[in-house]
Amino acid sequence: MREMSRLATRWLGVGLASCLAVVTLTLTLTGRLALYINPDSTWFAAGMSVVVLIGAVLSFLLPLGAEADHGHDHGGPAHAEPPALRRRIDAKSEDSSEIVRHPAHPPTLARSLGLAATVTGGVAASAVVLFILVLPPASLSAQLAMSRDVGAPPLFAGADAVALASTGDTSSFGIGAWASAFATSTNPDAFDGDTVTLTGFVTPSTSGGGFALTRLVITHCVIDAQTASVPVAADGSAPETGQWVTVSGTVRSNADGKLEIAPTSIAPIPEPQDPYEY
């Protein structure tokens, strides 16, 4: 039983960390790590994964159970075990029947609950890691993007996007920058007539006509992904929700004075290798 406990401790520590490190390095080598984190952080994630694997190899130099060693001697009188945990042999008798066995303290409710929580957490963590190993990497879905859409432009994009747009250079704008410019610009006429070519996936329009061209904007990783959308004033039926398209057209003001994209072409495409903006 003690051996199994030591193996479980080693697995929950070194084992799970090594699995995640291998997955991270595999995604890095295949160019798919950007599905989970900002590419600017790839070098850090890959470097830390190498450190973890080196530590995992070195951990085999330690015997099982060494994790519980406090690193100092317990043999002195100050660290003597309590009598309830010792076996004492009567000095006047060599008969083994004279051994006094002091039972351990009975398990308490708190200890039982702690053990149950540890087992549950260990099983859950192991299941998550095994799923990561088995399932192929995938981008966040259009349904998730719609659920995260709060109707506001992405954070950290507003001031820089509008300042850049005021210079007339919008060639580097993606959906995130255009969404911010559409939402925060005090002079929509400054963008009227600008040509755009944008790639994203289709989500339903909030204004009732056409559709929204959407993309997820990531700062650090997919956990902080924010939804950015720009309205496309397409005539006729809109492409299916979730379909990736490349839209070419011009920016214009509608009857309400709001900016939208008047498309000249809408081309369905497969999901790009890098589906996010940063």
Disulfide bonds with the S-S distance in Angstrom:
none
